[in-house]
Amino acid sequence: MTIRTAIDLRERASRVPELWTPRVVAELNDYQFKVARVEGEFVWHRHDDTDEAFLVLEGELAIELRDGEVRLRAGPCVGG
C-alpha cells in the first residue's frame, strides 16, 4: 500500500522565484497540477488538448473570457 502525503500548495508556490513559470507539483492520471506566481496581464490563449482550472491562494485573479470576465479570490474551493 502506498501512503500519500498532502501537498502544501502555498509552500510549493513559495519555491517558485520567477513570475509566470508554472511548476508541476502533482500528477493524477493524465492531469498535471501546477503552481505559479503571476502578476499583471497575460496574453489570452487557449489549449486545444486540455482544460485548465485555477485556485487562487493569495490575492485576486481576473480572467477575461470571450463572453465576459470572471474574478477569482483567495479562499475556499468547492467542486460540484
C-alpha positions in Angstrom: 0.0 0.0 0.0 1.3 3.4 -1.0 1.0 6.2 1.6 0.3 9.6 0.0 1.1 12.9 1.7 -0.8 16.1 1.3 0.8 18.8 -0.8 1.1 22.3 0.8 0.4 24.5 -2.3 1.4 27.7 -0.5 4.8 26.2 0.4 5.3 24.8 -3.1 4.4 28.2 -4.7 6.9 29.9 -2.4 9.6 27.8 -4.0 8.9 29.4 -7.4 11.1 32.5 -7.6 10.1 33.8 -11.1 6.7 35.1 -12.2 4.9 33.2 -15.0 6.9 29.9 -14.6 4.5 27.2 -13.7 5.9 24.1 -11.8 4.3 20.7 -11.7 3.6 19.7 -8.1 1.5 16.5 -8.7 0.0 14.3 -11.4 -3.2 12.3 -11.5 -4.0 10.1 -14.5 -3.4 12.4 -17.5 -3.6 15.7 -15.4 -0.9 17.8 -14.1 -1.3 20.1 -11.1 0.9 23.2 -11.3 1.6 26.2 -9.1 2.7 29.6 -10.5 3.2 33.1 -9.3 1.6 35.7 -11.6 1.3 39.5 -11.7 -0.1 41.9 -14.2 -1.6 40.9 -17.6 -1.1 37.8 -19.6 -1.9 37.3 -23.3 -5.2 35.5 -23.9 -4.6 32.0 -25.2 -6.2 28.5 -25.2 -5.1 24.9 -25.0 -7.0 22.7 -27.5 -5.8 19.5 -25.9 -6.5 20.1 -22.2 -8.7 22.1 -19.7 -7.4 24.4 -17.0 -8.6 25.1 -13.5 -7.4 27.9 -11.3 -7.2 28.0 -7.5 -6.2 31.4 -6.1 -4.0 31.1 -2.9 -3.4 34.8 -2.3 -4.9 37.9 -3.9 -7.2 38.0 -6.9 -7.1 36.7 -10.5 -9.2 38.3 -13.2 -9.7 36.1 -16.3 -11.2 37.6 -19.4 -13.2 35.1 -21.4 -14.9 35.6 -24.8 -18.2 36.1 -23.1 -17.2 38.1 -20.1 -14.9 38.2 -17.1 -14.6 36.1 -14.0 -12.8 37.2 -10.9 -11.3 34.7 -8.5 -10.3 35.5 -5.0 -8.3 33.6 -2.4 -10.5 31.4 -0.3 -12.2 28.0 0.0 -12.8 26.0 -3.2 -15.8 23.7 -3.7 -16.2 21.4 -6.7 -19.5 20.2 -8.0 
